Every structure is written in C-alpha cells, then in structure tokens.
Amino acid sequence: MCSPKSTKWTPYGGKGVDGYNFRVAHSRARDYRERMLRIILNKKPVFWILLSLPAILLLRSFYAGDRIAMDMLHPTGEWSARFMIVAMVLSPLLSLLGPRPWLSWLIQRRRALGVAAFAYAVLHLGFYLIDMGNIDDIIAEFLALGIWTGWAAMLLFVPLALTSNDASMRALKAGWKRLQRLVYPAAVLVLVHWIFIHNNLGPALVHFAPLALLVVARFFLSRTSAFKGA
C-alpha cells in the first residue's frame, strides 16, 4: 500500500507541498525586488525627487508658518554645501578605490548633484534677501568676510550650473572641464562663508574635512604614480 504524499511545509529549503520549492520562490522574489529597485533608482525623475525632498520639507514648514526666513538660511545653505561636497568627492574616491558599482552610479549623476547644490544655493540666497528685507541693509553688510564670500561663491556657481548639460559639453569641448574646476575656489569660498557666518569652525570642518583629505590623498597618489612611472 502506497504511503500518502507528505504535506510537510519546509520553508526556504527543499520541496514543500506538492513539490513546490520555497527556496527557489524566495530567491526569485528577492531578485525581482532588487531588479525593480534598480529600475526605479535608475530613473532620472526619481533621482531628482530624492534630491528635492529636503527642499520640499523645508518649504512646507516655511509656508505652514513653522519657520521664518531666517530659520531657512542654515538648512538651505547646508544642503547646498552637502550636494556640492558629494559631487566633488566622487573623482577622488574613484582614484583611490577604483571602479565600484555604487560609485559609478553616483558619477553618472554627478551633474545632477551639482545642479542641486546650485538650486539650494538659490533658495539660500532667496531667503537671505527675504530676511534682510531691504537693499540698504544688504549693501551695509556686503563687505563683511562672511557675506561677500557667499556672494562670490554664488557667482561661480552660476556658470557651473548653466553648463551642466550635454549641449554645453559638446560646445565647450576641452574648455568644459577647465570651467568646471571653478568648483574648487567656490568650495573654499563656501567654507569661509560658513565659518564666519556662524562663527563656528566645527560644523564646517565636519562637512569639508573628508573632501580635503580625499583631494590631498588623490594628489599624493597621482604624484606617487608619476614618480614610479618616471
């Protein structure tokens, strides 16, 4: 007499009811989720939504009356600096670590990060103008070190943002990379602006120290490679 078919359920291992392989099903479900996540994250609009989330939350609190213009200055400036720093550390990381999937993914979106930094800088400037309220007060403090460095950084950001597109790359050719190097003096100006506006070195260094260390490490790595190749 034949024994009845086993109905024991063995999740994620072997075959379960009617020979159903739960391990294979789990693996396929996981692969499907990972594939869908990659597809979603590779969509440019999704990346732009992620970049805009801090601005959306900040503007919502401002229009709800939870923040005034002065309260918006620090977070908008910080987010601008953060996106700028993330865009700038990618090349040094590539030199030090070599190709990595996550790093290549970010490098493909480096221009978007730069444009986001500019957009948050525009927000920062806009709330500064609202907070000041009149041109006389703006002119009166313009020559302060913490103020004019911010204006100068913004001035350098403008051509960088306007040329962060394929058409400008084709038109400028080799000159495009030279123009993009303006981000380095812009970063120095942002650092000085941050330190002297808040009269506090700590938060600025927390953000800029990793960038400085990576740039220095990349410089010495390139010098070492050149020395060995000589």
MARBA-3410 file (N, C-alpha, C, O; in Angstrom, 1 decimal):
230
0.8,-1.2,0.0,0.0,0.0,0.0,0.9,1.2,0.0,1.8,1.3,0.8 ~ 0.6,2.2,-0.9,1.4,3.4,-1.0,1.2,4.3,0.1,0.0,4.5,0.6 ~ 2.3,4.9,0.6,2.1,5.9,1.7,1.6,7.2,1.1,2.0,7.6,0.0 ~ 0.8,8.0,1.9,0.3,9.2,1.4,1.4,10.2,1.2,2.4,10.2,1.9 ~ 1.2,11.2,0.2,2.2,12.2,-0.1,2.4,13.1,1.1,1.4,13.6,1.7
3.6,13.4,1.4,3.9,14.3,2.6,3.4,15.7,2.3,3.6,16.2,1.2 ~ 2.8,16.3,3.3,2.3,17.7,3.2,3.1,18.6,4.1,2.7,19.7,4.5 ~ 4.3,18.1,4.6,5.1,18.9,5.5,5.6,20.1,4.7,6.2,20.0,3.6 ~ 5.5,21.3,5.3,6.0,22.6,4.7,7.4,22.9,5.2,7.6,23.0,6.4 ~ 8.3,23.0,4.3,9.7,23.3,4.6,10.1,24.6,4.0,10.7,24.6,2.9
9.8,25.7,4.7,10.1,27.0,4.1,11.6,27.2,3.8,12.5,26.9,4.6 ~ 11.9,27.7,2.6,13.3,28.1,2.1,14.2,26.9,2.0,15.4,27.1,2.0 ~ 13.7,25.7,2.1,14.7,24.6,1.9,14.0,23.4,1.4,12.9,23.0,1.9 ~ 14.5,22.8,0.3,13.9,21.6,-0.2,12.5,21.9,-0.9,12.2,23.0,-1.2 ~ 11.8,20.8,-1.0,10.4,20.9,-1.6,9.4,20.8,-0.6,9.5,20.0,0.3
8.3,21.6,-0.7,7.3,21.6,0.3,6.0,20.9,-0.3,6.2,19.8,-0.9 ~ 4.9,21.5,-0.1,3.6,20.9,-0.6,3.7,20.7,-2.1,4.0,21.6,-2.8 ~ 3.3,19.5,-2.5,3.2,19.1,-3.9,4.5,19.5,-4.7,4.5,19.8,-5.8 ~ 5.6,19.3,-4.0,6.9,19.5,-4.6,7.3,20.9,-4.9,8.2,21.2,-5.7 ~ 6.6,21.9,-4.3,6.9,23.3,-4.5,8.2,23.7,-3.8,8.3,23.4,-2.6
9.1,24.3,-4.5,10.4,24.7,-4.0,10.4,26.1,-3.4,10.4,27.1,-4.2 ~ 10.3,26.2,-2.1,10.2,27.5,-1.5,11.5,28.3,-1.6,11.5,29.5,-1.6 ~ 12.6,27.6,-1.6,13.9,28.3,-1.7,14.0,29.0,-3.1,14.4,30.2,-3.1 ~ 13.6,28.3,-4.1,13.6,28.9,-5.5,12.7,30.1,-5.5,13.0,31.2,-6.1 ~ 11.5,29.9,-5.0,10.5,31.0,-5.0,11.0,32.2,-4.2,10.8,33.4,-4.7
11.6,32.0,-3.1,12.1,33.1,-2.3,13.2,33.9,-3.1,13.3,35.1,-3.1 ~ 14.1,33.1,-3.7,15.2,33.7,-4.5,14.7,34.5,-5.6,15.2,35.6,-5.9 ~ 13.7,34.0,-6.3,13.1,34.7,-7.5,12.4,36.0,-7.0,12.5,37.0,-7.7 ~ 11.7,35.9,-5.9,11.0,37.1,-5.3,12.1,38.2,-5.0,11.9,39.4,-5.2 ~ 13.2,37.7,-4.4,14.2,38.7,-4.0,14.9,39.3,-5.2,15.1,40.5,-5.2
15.1,38.5,-6.2,15.7,39.0,-7.5,14.8,40.0,-8.1,15.2,41.0,-8.7 ~ 13.5,39.7,-8.1,12.5,40.6,-8.7,12.5,42.0,-8.0,12.5,43.0,-8.6 ~ 12.5,41.9,-6.6,12.5,43.2,-5.9,13.8,44.0,-6.1,13.7,45.2,-6.3 ~ 14.9,43.3,-6.2,16.2,44.0,-6.5,16.2,44.6,-7.9,16.6,45.7,-8.1 ~ 15.6,43.8,-8.8,15.6,44.3,-10.2,14.7,45.5,-10.3,15.0,46.5,-11.0
13.5,45.5,-9.7,12.6,46.6,-9.7,13.2,47.8,-9.0,13.0,49.0,-9.5 ~ 13.9,47.6,-7.9,14.6,48.7,-7.2,15.6,49.4,-8.1,15.7,50.6,-8.1 ~ 16.4,48.6,-8.8,17.4,49.2,-9.7,16.7,50.0,-10.8,17.2,51.0,-11.2 ~ 15.6,49.4,-11.4,14.9,50.1,-12.4,14.4,51.5,-11.9,14.5,52.5,-12.6 ~ 13.8,51.5,-10.7,13.3,52.7,-10.2,14.4,53.7,-9.9,14.2,54.9,-10.2
15.5,53.3,-9.3,16.6,54.2,-8.9,17.3,54.7,-10.2,17.9,55.8,-10.1 ~ 17.3,54.0,-11.3,17.9,54.4,-12.5,17.1,55.4,-13.3,17.6,56.0,-14.3 ~ 15.9,55.7,-12.9,15.0,56.7,-13.5,15.5,58.1,-13.0,15.5,58.3,-11.8 ~ 15.8,59.0,-14.0,16.3,60.3,-13.6,15.2,61.1,-12.8,15.6,61.7,-11.8 ~ 13.9,61.0,-13.1,13.0,61.8,-12.3,13.0,61.3,-10.8,12.7,62.1,-9.9
13.2,60.0,-10.6,13.2,59.5,-9.2,14.4,60.1,-8.5,14.3,60.5,-7.3 ~ 15.6,60.2,-9.1,16.7,60.8,-8.5,16.5,62.3,-8.2,16.9,62.7,-7.1 ~ 15.8,63.0,-9.1,15.6,64.4,-8.9,14.6,64.5,-7.7,14.7,65.5,-6.9 ~ 13.6,63.6,-7.6,12.7,63.7,-6.5,13.5,63.5,-5.1,13.2,64.2,-4.2 ~ 14.4,62.6,-5.1,15.2,62.3,-3.9,16.0,63.6,-3.6,16.1,64.0,-2.4
16.6,64.2,-4.6,17.3,65.5,-4.3,16.5,66.6,-3.8,16.9,67.5,-3.1 ~ 15.2,66.6,-4.2,14.3,67.7,-3.9,13.6,67.5,-2.5,13.0,68.4,-2.0 ~ 13.7,66.3,-2.0,12.9,66.0,-0.7,13.3,67.0,0.4,12.3,67.5,1.0 ~ 14.6,67.3,0.7,14.8,68.3,1.7,14.2,69.6,1.5,13.6,70.3,2.4 ~ 14.2,70.1,0.2,13.6,71.4,-0.1,12.1,71.4,0.1,11.5,72.3,0.6
11.5,70.3,-0.3,10.0,70.1,-0.2,9.6,70.2,1.3,8.7,70.9,1.7 ~ 10.4,69.5,2.1,10.1,69.5,3.6,10.3,70.9,4.2,9.5,71.4,5.0 ~ 11.4,71.5,3.8,11.7,72.9,4.3,10.7,73.9,3.9,10.2,74.7,4.7 ~ 10.3,73.9,2.6,9.3,74.8,2.1,8.0,74.6,2.7,7.2,75.5,3.0 ~ 7.7,73.3,3.0,6.4,73.0,3.6,6.3,73.6,5.0,5.3,74.2,5.4
7.4,73.5,5.8,7.4,74.1,7.1,7.4,75.6,7.1,6.8,76.2,8.0 ~ 8.0,76.2,6.0,8.0,77.6,5.9,6.6,78.2,5.6,6.2,79.1,6.3 ~ 6.0,77.6,4.7,4.6,78.0,4.3,3.6,77.7,5.3,2.5,78.3,5.4 ~ 3.9,76.7,6.2,3.0,76.4,7.3,3.1,77.3,8.5,2.4,77.3,9.4 ~ 4.2,78.2,8.4,4.4,79.1,9.5,5.3,78.6,10.6,5.5,79.2,11.6
5.8,77.4,10.4,6.7,76.8,11.5,8.1,77.4,11.4,8.8,77.3,12.4 ~ 8.5,77.9,10.3,9.8,78.6,10.2,9.6,79.9,9.6,8.7,80.2,8.8 ~ 10.6,80.8,9.9,10.6,82.1,9.3,11.8,82.1,8.3,12.6,81.1,8.3 ~ 12.0,83.2,7.5,13.0,83.2,6.5,14.4,83.0,7.2,15.2,82.3,6.6 ~ 14.7,83.6,8.3,16.0,83.4,9.0,16.2,82.0,9.3,17.4,81.5,9.2
15.2,81.2,9.7,15.4,79.8,10.1,15.7,78.9,8.8,16.2,77.8,9.0 ~ 15.4,79.5,7.6,15.7,78.7,6.4,17.1,78.8,5.9,17.5,78.1,5.1 ~ 17.8,79.8,6.4,19.1,80.1,5.9,20.1,79.0,6.1,20.8,78.5,5.2 ~ 20.2,78.5,7.4,21.1,77.5,7.7,20.9,76.2,7.0,21.8,75.6,6.4 ~ 19.7,75.6,7.0,19.5,74.3,6.4,19.6,74.4,4.8,20.2,73.4,4.3
19.2,75.4,4.2,19.3,75.5,2.7,20.8,75.6,2.4,21.2,75.1,1.4 ~ 21.6,76.4,3.1,23.0,76.5,2.9,23.7,75.2,3.1,24.6,74.9,2.3 ~ 23.3,74.5,4.2,23.9,73.2,4.5,23.7,72.2,3.3,24.6,71.5,2.9 ~ 22.5,72.1,2.9,22.2,71.2,1.8,22.9,71.5,0.5,23.3,70.6,-0.2 ~ 23.0,72.8,0.2,23.8,73.2,-0.9,25.3,72.7,-0.8,25.8,72.2,-1.7
25.9,72.9,0.4,27.2,72.5,0.6,27.4,71.0,0.5,28.3,70.5,0.0 ~ 26.4,70.3,1.1,26.5,68.8,1.1,26.4,68.2,-0.3,27.2,67.4,-0.6 ~ 25.5,68.7,-1.1,25.4,68.2,-2.5,26.7,68.6,-3.3,27.2,67.8,-4.1 ~ 27.2,69.8,-3.1,28.5,70.1,-3.7,29.6,69.2,-3.3,30.4,68.8,-4.1 ~ 29.7,68.9,-2.0,30.8,68.1,-1.5,30.7,66.7,-2.0,31.7,66.1,-2.4
29.4,66.1,-2.1,29.2,64.8,-2.6,29.7,64.7,-4.1,30.3,63.7,-4.5 ~ 29.3,65.7,-4.8,29.7,65.8,-6.2,31.2,65.8,-6.4,31.8,65.2,-7.3 ~ 31.9,66.5,-5.5,33.4,66.7,-5.6,34.2,65.5,-5.1,35.3,65.3,-5.6 ~ 33.6,64.7,-4.2,34.4,63.6,-3.6,34.4,62.4,-4.6,35.2,61.5,-4.4 ~ 33.6,62.4,-5.6,33.5,61.2,-6.4,34.7,60.9,-7.2,35.1,59.7,-7.3
35.4,61.9,-7.8,36.6,61.6,-8.5,37.7,61.2,-7.7,38.4,60.2,-8.0 ~ 38.0,61.8,-6.5,39.0,61.3,-5.6,38.7,59.8,-5.1,39.6,59.0,-5.0 ~ 37.4,59.5,-4.9,37.1,58.2,-4.4,37.4,57.2,-5.6,37.8,56.1,-5.3 ~ 37.1,57.6,-6.8,37.3,56.7,-7.9,38.8,56.4,-8.1,39.2,55.3,-8.4 ~ 39.7,57.4,-7.9,41.1,57.3,-7.9,41.6,56.4,-6.8,42.5,55.6,-7.1
41.0,56.5,-5.7,41.5,55.7,-4.5,41.0,54.3,-4.4,41.7,53.4,-4.1 ~ 39.7,54.1,-4.8,39.1,52.8,-4.6,39.0,52.0,-5.9,38.8,50.8,-5.9 ~ 39.1,52.7,-7.0,38.9,52.1,-8.3,37.4,52.0,-8.6,36.6,52.4,-7.8 ~ 37.0,51.4,-9.7,35.6,51.3,-10.1,34.8,50.5,-9.1,35.2,49.4,-8.7 ~ 33.7,51.0,-8.7,32.7,50.3,-7.8,31.3,50.6,-8.4,31.1,51.7,-8.9
30.4,49.6,-8.4,29.1,49.8,-8.9,28.4,51.1,-8.3,27.8,51.9,-9.1 ~ 28.4,51.2,-7.0,27.7,52.3,-6.4,28.4,53.6,-6.7,27.7,54.7,-6.9 ~ 29.7,53.6,-6.9,30.5,54.8,-7.3,30.2,55.2,-8.7,30.0,56.4,-9.0 ~ 30.1,54.2,-9.6,29.8,54.5,-11.0,28.4,55.1,-11.1,28.1,56.0,-11.9 ~ 27.5,54.6,-10.3,26.1,55.0,-10.3,26.0,56.5,-9.9,25.3,57.3,-10.5
26.8,56.9,-8.9,26.8,58.3,-8.4,27.5,59.2,-9.4,27.1,60.3,-9.7 ~ 28.6,58.7,-10.0,29.3,59.5,-11.0,28.4,59.8,-12.2,28.5,60.9,-12.8 ~ 27.6,58.9,-12.6,26.7,59.2,-13.7,25.7,60.3,-13.4,25.1,60.9,-14.3 ~ 25.5,60.5,-12.1,24.6,61.6,-11.6,25.3,62.8,-11.0,24.6,63.5,-10.3 ~ 26.5,62.9,-11.2,27.3,64.0,-10.6,26.8,65.4,-11.0,26.8,66.3,-10.2
26.5,65.5,-12.3,26.0,66.8,-12.8,24.7,67.2,-12.1,24.4,68.4,-11.7 ~ 23.8,66.2,-11.9,22.6,66.5,-11.1,22.8,66.9,-9.7,22.1,67.8,-9.2 ~ 23.8,66.3,-9.1,24.2,66.7,-7.7,24.7,68.2,-7.7,24.4,69.0,-6.8 ~ 25.5,68.6,-8.7,26.0,69.9,-8.8,24.8,70.9,-9.1,24.8,72.0,-8.5 ~ 23.9,70.6,-9.9,22.7,71.4,-10.2,21.9,71.6,-8.9,21.4,72.6,-8.6
21.8,70.5,-8.2,21.0,70.5,-6.9,21.7,71.4,-5.9,21.0,72.2,-5.2 ~ 23.0,71.4,-5.9,23.8,72.3,-5.0,23.5,73.7,-5.3,23.3,74.6,-4.5 ~ 23.4,74.0,-6.6,23.1,75.4,-7.1,21.7,75.8,-6.7,21.4,76.9,-6.3 ~ 20.8,74.8,-6.9,19.3,75.1,-6.6,19.2,75.5,-5.1,18.4,76.4,-4.8 ~ 19.8,74.7,-4.3,19.7,75.0,-2.8,20.4,76.3,-2.5,20.0,77.0,-1.6
21.5,76.6,-3.2,22.1,77.9,-3.0,21.2,79.1,-3.4,21.2,80.1,-2.8 ~ 20.4,78.9,-4.5,19.4,79.9,-4.9,18.4,80.1,-3.8,18.0,81.2,-3.5 ~ 17.9,78.9,-3.3,17.0,79.0,-2.1,17.6,79.8,-1.0,16.9,80.6,-0.3 ~ 18.8,79.5,-0.7,19.5,80.1,0.4,19.6,81.6,0.2,19.3,82.4,1.1 ~ 20.0,82.0,-1.0,20.0,83.4,-1.4,18.7,84.1,-1.3,18.5,85.2,-0.8
17.6,83.4,-1.8,16.3,84.0,-1.7,15.8,84.2,-0.3,15.2,85.3,-0.1 ~ 16.0,83.3,0.6,15.6,83.5,2.0,16.5,84.6,2.7,16.0,85.2,3.6 ~ 17.7,84.7,2.2,18.6,85.8,2.8,18.0,87.1,2.4,17.9,88.0,3.2 ~ 17.6,87.3,1.1,17.0,88.5,0.7,15.7,88.8,1.4,15.4,90.0,1.7 ~ 14.9,87.8,1.6,13.6,88.0,2.3,13.9,88.4,3.8,13.2,89.3,4.3
14.9,87.7,4.4,15.2,88.0,5.8,15.7,89.5,5.9,15.4,90.2,6.9 ~ 16.6,89.9,5.0,17.1,91.2,5.1,16.1,92.3,4.9,16.0,93.3,5.6 ~ 15.2,92.1,3.9,14.1,93.0,3.7,14.3,94.2,2.9,13.3,94.7,2.3 ~ 15.5,94.8,2.8,15.7,96.0,2.0,17.2,96.0,1.5,18.1,95.4,2.1 ~ 17.4,96.8,0.5,18.7,96.8,-0.2,19.7,97.6,0.7,20.9,97.2,0.6
19.3,98.5,1.5,20.3,99.3,2.3,21.0,98.4,3.3,22.2,98.5,3.4 ~ 20.3,97.5,3.9,20.9,96.6,4.9,21.8,95.6,4.2,22.8,95.2,4.7 ~ 21.4,95.2,3.0,22.2,94.2,2.2,23.6,94.9,1.9,24.6,94.3,2.0 ~ 23.5,96.1,1.4,24.7,96.8,1.0,25.6,97.1,2.2,26.8,97.0,2.1 ~ 25.0,97.4,3.3,25.7,97.8,4.5,26.6,96.7,5.0,27.7,96.9,5.6
26.2,95.4,4.9,27.0,94.3,5.4,27.7,93.5,4.3,28.3,92.5,4.5 ~ 27.7,94.0,3.1,28.2,93.3,1.9,29.7,93.0,2.1,30.2,91.9,1.7 ~ 30.5,93.9,2.6,31.9,93.8,2.7,32.4,92.9,3.9,33.6,92.6,4.0 ~ 31.5,92.5,4.7,31.8,91.5,5.8,32.3,90.2,5.1,31.8,89.8,4.1 ~ 33.4,89.6,5.7,34.0,88.5,5.1,33.0,87.3,5.0,33.1,86.6,3.9
32.2,87.1,5.9,31.2,86.0,5.8,30.1,86.3,4.8,29.4,85.4,4.5 ~ 30.0,87.5,4.3,28.9,87.9,3.4,29.5,87.8,1.9,28.9,87.2,1.1 ~ 30.5,88.6,1.7,31.0,88.7,0.3,31.5,87.4,-0.3,31.4,87.1,-1.5 ~ 32.0,86.5,0.6,32.4,85.2,0.2,31.2,84.3,-0.3,31.3,83.5,-1.2 ~ 30.1,84.5,0.3,28.9,83.8,-0.1,28.4,84.3,-1.5,28.0,83.5,-2.4
28.4,85.7,-1.7,28.1,86.2,-3.0,29.1,85.7,-4.1,28.7,85.4,-5.2 ~ 30.4,85.7,-3.7,31.4,85.3,-4.7,31.2,83.8,-5.1,31.3,83.4,-6.2 ~ 30.9,83.0,-4.1,30.6,81.5,-4.4,29.4,81.4,-5.3,29.4,80.6,-6.2 ~ 28.4,82.2,-5.0,27.2,82.1,-5.9,27.5,82.5,-7.3,27.0,81.9,-8.2 ~ 28.4,83.5,-7.4,28.8,84.0,-8.8,29.5,82.9,-9.5,29.3,82.7,-10.7
30.3,82.1,-8.8,31.0,81.0,-9.5,30.1,79.8,-9.8,30.3,79.1,-10.8 ~ 29.1,79.7,-8.9,28.1,78.6,-9.2,27.3,78.7,-10.5,26.9,77.8,-11.1 ~ 27.0,80.0,-10.8,26.1,80.3,-12.0,26.7,79.6,-13.3,25.9,78.8,-13.9 ~ 27.9,79.9,-13.7,28.4,79.3,-15.0,28.5,77.7,-14.8,28.3,77.0,-15.8 ~ 28.8,77.2,-13.6,28.9,75.8,-13.5,27.5,75.1,-13.7,27.4,74.1,-14.3
26.5,75.8,-13.1,25.1,75.2,-13.2,24.6,75.3,-14.7,24.0,74.4,-15.2 ~ 24.9,76.5,-15.3,24.3,76.7,-16.6,25.0,75.8,-17.7,24.4,75.5,-18.7 ~ 26.2,75.3,-17.4,26.9,74.5,-18.4,26.8,73.0,-18.0,27.6,72.2,-18.6 ~ 26.0,72.6,-17.0,25.9,71.2,-16.6,24.9,70.5,-17.5,23.9,70.0,-17.0 ~ 25.2,70.4,-18.8,24.3,69.7,-19.7,25.2,69.3,-20.9,26.3,69.7,-21.1
24.6,68.3,-21.6,25.3,67.7,-22.8,25.7,68.7,-23.9,26.7,68.7,-24.5 ~ 24.7,69.7,-24.1,25.0,70.7,-25.2,26.2,71.5,-24.9,27.0,71.8,-25.7 ~ 26.3,71.9,-23.6,27.5,72.8,-23.2,28.8,72.0,-23.3,29.8,72.5,-23.7 ~ 28.7,70.7,-22.9,29.9,69.8,-23.0,30.4,69.7,-24.5,31.6,69.8,-24.8 ~ 29.4,69.6,-25.4,29.8,69.5,-26.8,30.3,70.8,-27.3,31.3,70.8,-28.1
29.7,71.9,-26.9,30.1,73.2,-27.4,31.5,73.7,-26.8,32.3,74.2,-27.6 ~ 31.7,73.4,-25.6,32.9,73.9,-24.9,34.1,72.9,-25.1,35.3,73.3,-25.0 ~ 33.8,71.7,-25.4,34.8,70.6,-25.6,35.8,70.6,-24.4,35.4,70.4,-23.3 ~ 37.1,70.8,-24.6,38.1,70.7,-23.5,37.9,71.8,-22.5,38.3,71.7,-21.4 ~ 37.4,72.9,-23.0,37.2,74.0,-22.1,36.1,73.8,-21.0,36.1,74.4,-20.0
35.3,72.7,-21.2,34.2,72.4,-20.3,34.8,72.0,-18.9,34.4,72.4,-17.9 ~ 35.8,71.1,-19.0,36.5,70.6,-17.8,37.2,71.7,-17.1,37.2,71.8,-15.8 ~ 37.9,72.6,-17.8,38.5,73.8,-17.2,37.5,74.7,-16.5,37.8,75.1,-15.4 ~ 36.4,74.9,-17.1,35.3,75.7,-16.5,34.8,75.0,-15.2,34.6,75.7,-14.2 ~ 34.7,73.7,-15.2,34.2,73.0,-14.0,35.1,73.0,-12.8,34.7,72.8,-11.7
36.4,73.3,-13.1,37.3,73.4,-12.0,37.1,74.7,-11.1,37.7,74.8,-10.1 ~ 36.2,75.5,-11.6,35.8,76.7,-10.7,35.1,76.2,-9.4,35.0,77.0,-8.5 ~ 34.7,74.9,-9.4,34.1,74.4,-8.2,35.1,74.4,-7.0,34.6,74.5,-5.9 ~ 36.4,74.3,-7.3,37.3,74.3,-6.2,37.4,75.7,-5.4,37.3,75.7,-4.2 ~ 37.6,76.8,-6.2,37.6,78.1,-5.4,36.2,78.3,-4.9,36.1,79.0,-3.8
35.2,77.9,-5.5,33.8,78.0,-5.0,33.7,77.3,-3.6,33.1,77.9,-2.7 ~ 34.2,76.1,-3.5,34.2,75.4,-2.3,34.9,76.1,-1.2,34.5,76.1,0.0 ~ 36.1,76.7,-1.5,36.8,77.4,-0.5,36.0,78.6,0.0,36.0,78.9,1.2 ~ 35.4,79.3,-0.9,34.5,80.4,-0.6,33.4,80.0,0.3,33.0,80.7,1.3 ~ 32.7,78.9,0.0,31.6,78.4,0.8,32.1,78.1,2.2,31.4,78.4,3.2
33.3,77.4,2.3,33.8,77.1,3.6,34.0,78.4,4.5,33.6,78.4,5.6 ~ 34.7,79.4,3.9,34.9,80.6,4.6,33.6,81.3,5.0,33.4,81.8,6.1 ~ 32.7,81.3,4.0,31.3,81.9,4.3,30.7,81.2,5.5,30.1,81.8,6.4 ~ 30.7,79.9,5.5,30.1,79.1,6.6,30.7,79.4,7.9,30.0,79.6,8.9 ~ 32.1,79.4,8.0,32.8,79.6,9.2,32.5,81.0,9.8,32.2,81.1,11.0
32.6,82.0,9.0,32.4,83.3,9.5,31.0,83.8,9.7,30.7,84.6,10.6 ~ 30.1,83.2,9.0,28.6,83.5,9.3,28.2,82.9,10.6,27.5,83.6,11.4 ~ 28.6,81.7,10.9,28.2,81.1,12.1,29.2,81.2,13.3,28.9,80.8,14.4 ~ 30.4,81.7,12.9,31.5,81.9,13.9,31.7,80.6,14.7,31.9,80.6,15.9 ~ 31.7,79.5,13.9,31.9,78.2,14.5,32.6,77.3,13.5,32.1,77.0,12.4
33.8,76.8,13.8,34.6,76.1,12.9,34.1,74.6,12.8,34.3,74.0,11.8 ~ 33.6,74.1,13.9,33.3,72.6,14.0,32.4,72.1,12.9,32.8,71.2,12.2 ~ 31.1,72.6,12.8,30.2,72.0,11.7,30.8,72.1,10.3,30.6,71.2,9.5 ~ 31.5,73.2,10.0,32.0,73.4,8.7,33.1,72.3,8.4,33.2,71.7,7.3 ~ 34.0,72.1,9.4,35.0,71.1,9.2,34.5,69.7,9.1,35.0,68.9,8.4
33.4,69.4,9.9,32.8,68.0,9.8,32.4,67.8,8.3,32.5,66.6,7.8 ~ 31.9,68.8,7.6,31.5,68.6,6.2,32.7,68.6,5.3,32.7,67.8,4.3 ~ 33.6,69.5,5.5,34.7,69.8,4.5,35.9,69.0,4.7,36.7,68.8,3.7 ~ 36.2,68.5,5.9,37.4,67.7,6.2,37.5,66.5,5.3,38.6,66.2,4.8 ~ 36.4,65.7,5.2,36.5,64.5,4.3,36.9,64.8,2.8,37.7,64.2,2.2
36.3,65.9,2.3,36.6,66.4,1.0,38.1,66.8,0.9,38.8,66.3,0.0 ~ 38.6,67.5,1.8,40.0,68.0,1.8,40.9,66.8,1.9,41.9,66.7,1.2 ~ 40.6,65.8,2.8,41.5,64.6,2.9,41.5,63.8,1.6,42.6,63.3,1.2 ~ 40.4,63.6,1.0,40.3,62.9,-0.2,41.1,63.5,-1.4,41.8,62.9,-2.2 ~ 40.9,64.9,-1.5,41.6,65.6,-2.5,43.1,65.5,-2.3,43.9,65.3,-3.3
43.6,65.7,-1.1,45.0,65.6,-0.8,45.5,64.1,-1.1,46.6,64.0,-1.6 ~ 44.8,63.1,-0.7,45.2,61.7,-0.9,45.3,61.5,-2.4,46.2,60.8,-2.9 ~ 44.3,62.0,-3.2,44.4,61.8,-4.6,45.6,62.5,-5.2,46.2,61.9,-6.1 ~ 45.9,63.7,-4.7,47.1,64.4,-5.2,48.4,63.6,-5.0,49.2,63.4,-5.9 ~ 48.6,63.1,-3.8,49.8,62.3,-3.4,49.8,61.0,-4.2,50.9,60.5,-4.5
48.6,60.4,-4.4,48.6,59.1,-5.2,49.0,59.4,-6.6,49.7,58.6,-7.1 ~ 48.6,60.5,-7.2,48.9,60.8,-8.6,50.4,61.1,-8.7,51.1,60.7,-9.6 ~ 51.0,61.8,-7.6,52.4,62.1,-7.6,53.2,60.8,-7.5,54.3,60.7,-8.1 ~ 52.8,59.9,-6.6,53.5,58.7,-6.4,53.5,57.8,-7.7,54.5,57.2,-8.0 ~ 52.3,57.8,-8.3,52.2,57.0,-9.6,53.2,57.6,-10.7,53.8,56.9,-11.4
53.2,58.9,-10.7,54.1,59.6,-11.7,55.5,59.3,-11.4,56.3,59.2,-12.3 ~ 55.9,59.3,-10.1,57.3,59.1,-9.7,57.7,57.7,-10.0,58.8,57.4,-10.5 ~ 56.8,56.7,-9.8,57.1,55.3,-10.1,57.3,55.1,-11.6,58.1,54.3,-12.1 ~ 56.4,55.8,-12.4,56.5,55.7,-13.8,57.6,56.4,-14.5,57.9,56.2,-15.7 ~ 58.3,57.3,-13.7,59.4,58.0,-14.3,60.7,57.2,-14.5,61.7,57.6,-15.0
END
